Amino acid sequence: MAQANLLTPPSTISPSTALALSQKAPPILSSTPISSLPWPLSLLFSRESPETWTIHENLFFAALRTGDDKSARQILTRLTTRFGDTNERIIALRGIYEEALAKNPGELEKVFQSYEKILKEDPTNFSIRKRRVAVLKSLGRTADAVTALTVLLENSPTDAEAWAELGDLYAQQGAWAQAVYCLEEVLLVTPNAWSAHAQIATLHYLTVPSTLTTLSHSLRHFGRAIELNDSYLRGFYGLKLVTKKIIPLLSSPESKRNHNTDDDDSPPLKLETVKKLEELATSKLAEIVRQYASGKKGWTGYDEAEVIAARELLDRDGKVER
Amino acid sequence: MAQPVVQTIHRDPALFWWILLPITVVMVLTGILRHYAMILLQSAPKKQALPQIRQQRSLVRGINLRANANVLSPISFQARKAYMVSAYQEGKFLADPEGRGKPRPNPMSDPAAMEGIMGMMKGNMAMMVPQTLIMGWINAFFSGFVIMKLPFPLTPQFKSMLQSGVGTRDLDVRWVSSLSWYFLTLFGLQPVYNFILGSNNSANQVTQQMGQMNPGAGMMGPEQDPDKLFLNEAENLEVMEHRWILEGVEDRLLAKFAI
């Protein structure tokens, strides 16, 4: 795996990577990007660039994650002196810092109160709104978090991040239809995100009661995710699960009877096609597992846990093609 | 007719040191100065109030729906369309529901709009003042000098461009006068500024003017009536044709991986 750097950290940071990132703190903290010369000279000789501050911010998150609160405090002070106390982003970072340091629900509650105060002064601060939702979530007040998110989305309905979060919350509560709706909104903002397609497919798959309609939606979304990224492990994994569930439904004679009464809006799936898709998913998963195990170049980027899960799925199936 | 005689003009080498170089240096420095002056003059973008944000983003949501509708299944698309269209037509997302249907106020009386205009004026001033000063300076001190010779021949059409301020009819086009040198640097220094200040600078007036062609490039300029935009978008949604991209994806997949 490539060395993670602070400027462009990976989207999901494993604990070991986070530790490696936060250990880069001392050299960065020992050199100051703002030059100490008096005003006109400081303009000419500063080594500061936009990247400097991106690095600082990422280091801040890594430090908080690994419990290096002292470094985090230093970075926060530095960012505050550079960008001022009232910068929206700085306010949010300070909030994150306080949240991370809160030891019990009572302290978290205090952070929450401070967010309320900030929002009263400036209702347009969306990062603080999001932090507020995060605090509600960690306090376990899911229903309040949902309400807060719906208010946020009422005011800013193009925020894919917030929609995805709301979808998650609904899914936790088992409100599948609402969760699907939220993920559809995410898709409307980012129509080619295969992860969003896979997520919506998962939701369709998990929907209870599961009908042929939801399953075929799930299958199609997984299919679209694979179409967009043809080495997407999660897509193939899901495709295999869904097809295995659909095949008996399609084979049974009552499915044909049911079909017309259902509020199905999509053309029905053909049994033949689904079977072929199942074979395709199996062979693809087997290939990924095999290539990953042999450590071939270009195949090692998969998450190990996902590959193990895929191998288990194949083993359970009995048809091991390794 | 005899071949045209190659004109030779003996120039004082001091011309280079005392005219060509000063003009160039002054032009570069003014550009840099203007860049920093623009940064100082720029007022921070004004914060929008919550209802305005809501109004704008709701419109964007409709546009997103129209642009990316093919990810939705027909049923959920119909449901969304019905909701959005009715909400747009009722003006649910308007920042100012009472002001619906009233004519827009005169932008001159609106302080927010005035601020935008003032910003533009400031930018214009930062451009005009140094330009006028330098032009006057060059006219006063350096006009009428022939300061360099281009190493390549040119057609006579370039005469007015390269020899402004020198009133000789028979002079070869390759000679460049000081005033023309000023104009050449004025329009040609953009790459130099890019090199010194980075590509996103505001040193050159030409790029400045281009930026000002459409000041309210955003979707909701102050002069547009949001209600009209919403009704327009509702109409667009009504007439749009929906195609589901997930339809037949299973066959496409099989065809793709069959190879």
HADDOCK unambig.tbl for C-alpha pairs under 7 A between the chains (distance, minus, plus):
assign (segid A and resid 123 and name CA) (segid B and resid 50 and name CA) 6.64 0.50 0.50
assign (segid A and resid 124 and name CA) (segid B and resid 49 and name CA) 6.77 0.50 0.50
assign (segid A and resid 124 and name CA) (segid B and resid 50 and name CA) 5.53 0.50 0.50
assign (segid A and resid 155 and name CA) (segid B and resid 53 and name CA) 6.97 0.50 0.50
assign (segid A and resid 155 and name CA) (segid B and resid 54 and name CA) 4.48 0.50 0.50
assign (segid A and resid 156 and name CA) (segid B and resid 54 and name CA) 5.60 0.50 0.50
assign (segid A and resid 156 and name CA) (segid B and resid 57 and name CA) 5.76 0.50 0.50
assign (segid A and resid 157 and name CA) (segid B and resid 57 and name CA) 6.19 0.50 0.50
assign (segid A and resid 157 and name CA) (segid B and resid 58 and name CA) 6.09 0.50 0.50
assign (segid A and resid 157 and name CA) (segid B and resid 61 and name CA) 6.38 0.50 0.50
assign (segid A and resid 158 and name CA) (segid B and resid 57 and name CA) 6.13 0.50 0.50
assign (segid A and resid 158 and name CA) (segid B and resid 61 and name CA) 5.71 0.50 0.50
assign (segid A and resid 184 and name CA) (segid B and resid 72 and name CA) 6.96 0.50 0.50
assign (segid A and resid 187 and name CA) (segid B and resid 71 and name CA) 6.91 0.50 0.50
assign (segid A and resid 188 and name CA) (segid B and resid 64 and name CA) 6.01 0.50 0.50
assign (segid A and resid 188 and name CA) (segid B and resid 65 and name CA) 5.96 0.50 0.50
assign (segid A and resid 188 and name CA) (segid B and resid 68 and name CA) 5.43 0.50 0.50
assign (segid A and resid 188 and name CA) (segid B and resid 69 and name CA) 6.78 0.50 0.50
assign (segid A and resid 189 and name CA) (segid B and resid 64 and name CA) 6.24 0.50 0.50
assign (segid A and resid 191 and name CA) (segid B and resid 68 and name CA) 6.16 0.50 0.50
assign (segid A and resid 191 and name CA) (segid B and resid 71 and name CA) 6.55 0.50 0.50
assign (segid A and resid 220 and name CA) (segid B and resid 246 and name CA) 5.85 0.50 0.50
assign (segid A and resid 220 and name CA) (segid B and resid 249 and name CA) 6.30 0.50 0.50
assign (segid A and resid 220 and name CA) (segid B and resid 250 and name CA) 6.69 0.50 0.50
assign (segid A and resid 221 and name CA) (segid B and resid 246 and name CA) 6.91 0.50 0.50
assign (segid A and resid 223 and name CA) (segid B and resid 249 and name CA) 6.21 0.50 0.50
assign (segid A and resid 223 and name CA) (segid B and resid 250 and name CA) 6.26 0.50 0.50
assign (segid A and resid 223 and name CA) (segid B and resid 253 and name CA) 6.91 0.50 0.50
assign (segid A and resid 224 and name CA) (segid B and resid 246 and name CA) 6.51 0.50 0.50
assign (segid A and resid 224 and name CA) (segid B and resid 249 and name CA) 6.42 0.50 0.50
assign (segid A and resid 227 and name CA) (segid B and resid 253 and name CA) 6.49 0.50 0.50
assign (segid A and resid 265 and name CA) (segid B and resid 74 and name CA) 6.45 0.50 0.50
assign (segid A and resid 265 and name CA) (segid B and resid 75 and name CA) 6.37 0.50 0.50
assign (segid A and resid 277 and name CA) (segid B and resid 254 and name CA) 6.92 0.50 0.50
